[in-house]
């Protein structure tokens, strides 16, 4: 008799023992021998245990026939040893995941996953967080479902372009995530392979739709950088309406494989395009340099003009300061001359007034006499020289006429002023 064949009797026996209360006056261990009264499962268990585990003493009298007998008390340690062996087989000993999920009672949900359960093929509403959990073996099936970011790689996607050229996308990576709150609904509608429906198969469909509406040049070069974004929008749009728990983070598309002749043509085309871009870039650099030199010349001219303007303003300010200084000096000189002229005028007016007061006949006659005296005193020596050294007679006559002339002039002056 093997251990697998007695498992149903074992579970029936354990379940009956757990639900059946112990006797009135006995201890807890006194109820264990009563397990043997429920069917013949315990008898089979005892036989298996006796065959696997050596006994420390003689066997009870109830070993030979029926389900009764007096060997029940000695089966207590054998039952515990049996449970330890079951634990070692189903929990501790490593085994493939499918076998462990079926046989194990204690299971572990890894971090970044949630545990979902099926019983009899029906999905349960229980969704467990990471950690250790219990389940019924054989009856309940458990699978971990990842709820963190995951990268699904869709490989070998053949498609035909608008022009009829067959190309192949070797790999497309789809970064997605299944939200924890939508795990049960998503698995209930689409099963465990939900990503096959909404990612793998959907990528194949969308890539073929895209290639059918674009030429090879567009797919391979012109709009290749937009394929990832278009795939993401298409996947997210369908998931938003049908599977809202699936979030598409990004889609990365590798270059498709195309026929070798066309690839060489595209390489030449790309080389020519790069040459054109280099020429355009050089022209742009030359234009930028010319523009820079122009701006530099304009800046230098503006700086020179600003410097000249500043110097001119400085000179004008100096001239203006000199002019104002000269005006001040001129004003000072004019004021000084005006004061001097006013003082001279005042002095002359006062002298005139004084002279007017002095111009009396007696004073004028006195001055005339003094003038004649001075003249006579100055010419006495000459007259003497003339009279005594030269012809005295001639000079005497001249002197007489002069005296008469001076006398007549003096009289006329006196008459004029008086």
C-alpha positions in Angstrom: 0.0 0.0 0.0 1.5 3.4 -1.0 1.0 6.7 0.7 -0.9 8.4 -2.2 -3.7 5.7 -1.9 -4.4 6.5 1.7 -4.5 10.3 1.4 -8.3 10.5 1.1 -8.8 8.3 4.2 -6.2 10.4 6.0 -7.9 13.7 5.3 -11.3 12.2 6.2 -9.9 10.9 9.4 -8.3 14.3 10.3 -11.4 16.3 9.4 -13.6 13.9 11.6 -11.2 14.1 14.5 -11.1 18.0 14.4 -14.9 18.3 14.3 -15.6 15.5 16.9 -15.4 16.8 20.6 -13.4 14.9 23.1 -14.9 12.7 25.8 -16.2 13.9 29.1 -13.5 13.1 31.6 -10.5 12.2 29.5 -7.6 14.5 28.5 -6.9 15.8 25.1 -4.8 12.8 24.1 -7.6 10.4 25.1 -9.5 11.6 22.1 -6.8 10.6 19.6 -7.5 6.9 19.8 -11.1 7.6 18.9 -9.8 8.4 15.4 -9.7 4.7 14.7 -13.4 4.4 15.1 -14.0 6.6 12.0 -13.8 4.1 9.1 -10.7 2.1 8.5 -8.4 5.1 7.5 -6.5 5.1 10.7 -5.8 1.3 10.4 -4.3 1.9 7.0 -2.2 4.8 8.3 -1.0 2.6 11.2 0.1 -0.1 8.8 2.0 2.4 6.7 3.7 4.0 9.7 4.5 0.6 11.2 6.1 -0.4 7.9 8.2 2.9 7.7 9.0 3.7 11.3 10.4 1.1 13.7 8.5 0.6 17.0 10.1 1.0 20.4 8.2 -1.8 22.1 5.7 -4.6 21.5 2.7 -4.0 19.3 -0.7 -3.7 20.8 -3.2 -6.5 20.8 -5.4 -4.6 18.4 -2.9 -4.8 15.5 -4.1 -8.1 14.1 -7.7 -7.8 13.3 -10.5 -5.1 13.0 -10.5 -1.6 13.9 -10.5 -1.9 17.7 -7.8 -3.1 20.0 -5.5 -1.7 22.6 -2.7 -0.3 20.3 -4.2 3.2 19.9 -2.1 5.0 22.5 1.1 4.0 20.8 0.0 5.6 17.5 0.1 9.2 18.9 3.8 9.8 18.1 3.4 8.0 14.8 0.7 10.5 13.8 2.9 13.5 14.6 5.8 11.9 12.7 3.5 11.3 9.8 2.5 15.0 9.7 6.1 16.1 9.9 6.9 13.9 6.9 3.9 15.3 5.0 5.2 18.9 5.8 8.7 18.0 4.5 7.3 16.5 1.3 4.8 19.3 0.5 6.5 22.5 1.9 10.2 22.1 2.5 11.4 19.7 -0.3 11.9 21.6 -3.6 9.7 20.5 -6.5 8.5 21.9 -9.8 6.1 24.9 -9.5 3.1 23.0 -10.9 3.6 20.1 -8.5 4.2 22.4 -5.6 1.1 24.5 -6.3 -1.0 21.4 -6.3 0.5 19.6 -3.3 1.6 22.5 -1.1 -0.5 24.0 1.8 1.9 26.8 2.6 3.0 29.0 -0.4 4.8 32.3 -0.8 3.8 35.2 -3.0 6.9 37.1 -4.1 7.4 40.8 -3.9 5.9 42.7 -6.9 3.3 40.0 -7.4 -0.2 39.2 -6.0 -1.5 35.7 -5.5 -4.6 34.6 -7.3 -6.5 31.3 -6.8 -8.6 28.8 -8.8 -10.8 26.2 -7.2 -12.3 23.6 -9.4 -11.3 25.7 -12.4 -13.2 28.8 -11.1 -11.3 32.0 -10.3 -11.7 33.0 -6.7 -12.1 36.7 -5.6 -9.2 36.3 -3.2 -6.2 38.3 -4.1 -3.3 38.0 -1.6 -0.4 40.4 -1.1 3.2 39.3 -1.0 4.1 36.9 1.9 3.2 33.5 3.1 -0.4 32.2 2.8 -2.3 28.9 3.2 -4.5 27.0 0.7 -6.1 23.7 0.3 -3.9 21.2 -1.6 -5.2 19.5 -4.8 -8.4 21.6 -4.6 -7.1 25.1 -4.8 -4.5 26.2 -7.5 -2.4 29.3 -7.0 -0.5 31.5 -9.5 1.5 34.7 -8.8 0.6 37.6 -11.1 3.2 40.4 -11.5 1.8 43.9 -10.8 5.1 45.9 -11.3 6.6 47.0 -14.6 7.3 44.1 -16.9 8.9 44.0 -20.4 7.1 41.8 -23.0 9.2 41.1 -26.0 7.3 40.3 -29.2 9.6 38.6 -31.7 9.5 37.9 -35.5 6.6 40.0 -36.8 6.3 39.7 -40.6 4.4 42.3 -42.5 4.0 43.7 -46.0 4.4 47.3 -46.9 2.1 49.4 -49.1 4.4 48.6 -52.1 4.3 44.8 -51.5 7.7 44.4 -49.9 7.9 41.9 -47.1 9.8 43.0 -44.0 10.2 41.5 -40.6 10.5 43.1 -37.2 12.8 40.9 -35.1 11.8 42.4 -31.7 9.4 44.9 -30.3 9.5 45.6 -26.5 6.4 46.6 -24.7 6.8 48.0 -21.2 3.5 47.6 -19.3 2.0 47.1 -16.0 -1.2 45.4 -14.6 -2.8 47.4 -11.8 -3.4 45.5 -8.6 -7.0 46.7 -8.3 -7.8 45.2 -11.8 -6.1 41.8 -11.4 -9.3 39.9 -10.7 -11.4 41.5 -13.4 -8.7 41.1 -16.0 -8.0 37.4 -15.3 -11.7 36.8 -15.1 -12.3 38.2 -18.6 -9.1 37.2 -20.4 -7.5 34.5 -18.3 -3.9 34.1 -17.2 -2.6 34.8 -20.7 -4.2 38.2 -20.9 -0.9 39.7 -22.2 -1.1 37.4 -25.2 -4.4 38.9 -26.2 -3.7 42.6 -25.6 0.0 42.8 -26.2 1.5 40.0 -28.3 -1.4 39.5 -30.7 -2.3 43.2 -30.7 1.3 44.2 -31.6 1.1 41.8 -34.6 -2.2 43.3 -35.7 -1.1 47.0 -35.3 2.3 46.5 -37.0 0.6 44.9 -40.0 -2.0 47.7 -40.2 0.8 50.3 -40.0 2.9 48.6 -42.7 -0.1 48.2 -45.0 -0.7 51.9 -45.0 2.9 53.1 -45.5 5.6 52.6 -48.0 8.9 50.9 -47.3 10.7 54.2 -47.3 8.3 55.6 -44.8 8.5 52.5 -42.5 12.2 52.1 -42.7 13.3 55.8 -42.6 10.8 58.6 -42.7 8.3 57.7 -40.0 10.3 54.9 -38.2 10.7 57.1 -35.2 6.9 57.4 -34.8 6.1 53.7 -34.9 6.7 53.2 -31.1 4.5 56.1 -30.2 1.7 55.0 -32.6 1.9 51.4 -31.2 1.7 52.7 -27.7 -1.4 54.9 -28.5 -3.1 52.0 -30.3 -2.5 49.5 -27.5 -3.4 51.9 -24.7 -6.6 53.0 -26.6 -7.8 49.4 -26.8 -6.8 48.5 -23.3 -8.5 51.6 -22.0 -11.9 50.4 -23.3 -11.5 46.7 -22.9 -8.9 46.0 -20.2 -8.5 49.2 -18.1 -6.1 47.5 -15.7 -3.4 47.2 -18.3 -1.2 50.3 -18.6 1.2 50.7 -21.6 4.3 52.6 -20.5 6.3 52.6 -23.7 7.0 50.6 -26.9 10.5 50.2 -28.3 10.7 49.1 -31.9 13.9 47.8 -33.5 14.8 48.3 -37.2 13.0 45.9 -39.4 14.8 43.4 -41.6 14.5 44.2 -45.3 15.8 42.7 -48.5 19.6 43.1 -49.0 19.4 45.0 -52.3 16.9 47.5 -50.9 19.0 47.8 -47.7 22.1 48.7 -49.8 20.0 51.3 -51.7 18.8 52.8 -48.4 22.4 52.9 -47.1 23.5 54.8 -50.2 20.5 57.0 -49.9 21.4 57.6 -46.3 25.0 58.4 -47.2 23.9 61.0 -49.7 21.5 62.4 -47.2 24.2 62.7 -44.7 26.4 64.4 -47.2 23.7 66.9 -48.0 23.1 67.4 -44.2 26.9 68.0 -43.8 26.9 70.5 -46.7 23.9 72.3 -45.2 25.5 72.3 -41.8 28.8 73.7 -43.2 26.8 76.4 -45.0 25.0 77.1 -41.8 28.3 77.4 -40.0 29.6 79.8 -42.6 26.4 81.8 -42.4 26.7 81.9 -38.6 30.3 82.9 -38.8 29.4 85.7 -41.3 26.6 86.8 -39.1 28.9 86.7 -36.1 31.5 88.8 -37.9 28.8 91.2 -39.0 27.5 91.5 -35.5 31.1 91.9 -34.3 31.8 94.7 -36.8 28.5 96.4 -36.0 29.3 96.1 -32.3 32.8 97.6 -32.8 31.3 100.4 -35.0 28.7 101.1 -32.4 31.4 101.0 -29.7 33.5 103.4 -31.7 30.5 105.7 -32.3 29.7 105.6 -28.7 33.3 106.4 -27.8 33.4 109.3 -30.3 30.1 110.5 -29.0 31.3 110.4 -25.5 34.6 112.2 -26.5 32.6 114.8 -28.4 30.3 115.3 -25.5 33.3 115.6 -23.3 34.9 118.2 -25.6 31.6 120.1 -25.8 31.3 120.0 -22.1 34.9 121.3 -21.8 34.1 124.1 -24.4 30.9 124.9 -22.6 32.8 125.1 -19.3 35.5 127.3 -20.9 32.8 129.5 -22.5 31.0 129.9 -19.2 34.3 130.6 -17.5 35.2 133.2 -20.1 31.7 134.7 -19.8 32.3 135.0 -16.1 35.7 136.5 -16.6 34.3 138.9 -19.2 31.5 139.8 -16.9 34.0 140.4 -14.1 36.2 142.5 -16.5 33.1 144.5 -17.7 32.0 145.0 -14.2 35.5 146.1 -13.3 35.8 148.5 -16.3 32.3 149.8 -15.6 33.2 150.5 -12.1 36.5 152.1 -13.3 34.6 154.2 -15.9 32.0 155.2 -13.4 34.8 156.2 -11.0 36.6 158.1 -13.8 33.4 159.8 -14.8 32.6 160.6 -11.3 36.2 161.9 -10.8 36.1 164.0 -14.0 32.7 165.3 -13.2 33.9 166.3 -9.8 37.0 167.8 -11.3 34.9 169.6 -13.9 32.7 170.9 -11.2 35.8 171.9 -9.3 37.3 173.5 -12.3 34.1 175.3 -13.0 34.2 176.7 -9.6 37.9 177.6 -10.1 37.4 179.3 -13.5 37.1 182.9 -12.3 38.7 185.9 -14.2 41.3 186.3 -11.5 42.2 182.6 -11.5 42.4 182.5 -15.3 44.5 185.6 -15.3 46.8 184.1 -12.7 47.2 181.0 -14.7 47.9 183.0 -17.8 50.6 184.9 -16.0 52.1 181.7 -14.7 52.1 180.2 -18.2 53.7 183.2 -19.6 56.2 183.2 -16.8 57.0 179.6 -17.4 57.4 180.2 -21.1 59.6 183.2 -20.5 61.7 181.3 -18.0 62.2 178.5 -20.4 63.1 180.7 -23.3 65.3 183.1 -21.4 68.4 181.1 -22.0 67.6 180.7 -25.6 66.9 184.4 -26.0 70.0 185.3 -24.2 72.0 182.9 -26.4 70.3 184.4 -29.5 70.8 188.0 -28.3 74.4 187.6 -27.3 75.8 184.8 -29.5 74.0 185.6 -32.8 72.3 188.5 -34.4 70.7 190.2 -31.4 68.5 192.5 -33.4 66.7 190.0 -35.4 65.9 187.9 -32.4 64.7 190.8 -30.5 62.1 191.7 -33.1 60.9 188.0 -33.2 60.7 188.0 -29.4 58.6 191.1 -29.4 56.1 189.8 -31.9 55.8 186.7 -29.9 55.0 188.5 -26.8 52.4 190.6 -28.5 50.9 187.4 -30.0 50.7 185.7 -26.7 49.2 188.7 -25.1 46.5 188.9 -27.7 45.7 185.2 -27.3 45.5 185.5 -23.6 43.1 188.3 -23.9 40.9 186.4 -26.3 40.8 183.5 -24.0 39.8 185.6 -21.1 37.1 187.2 -23.2 35.9 183.8 -24.3 35.7 182.3 -20.9 34.3 185.3 -19.2 
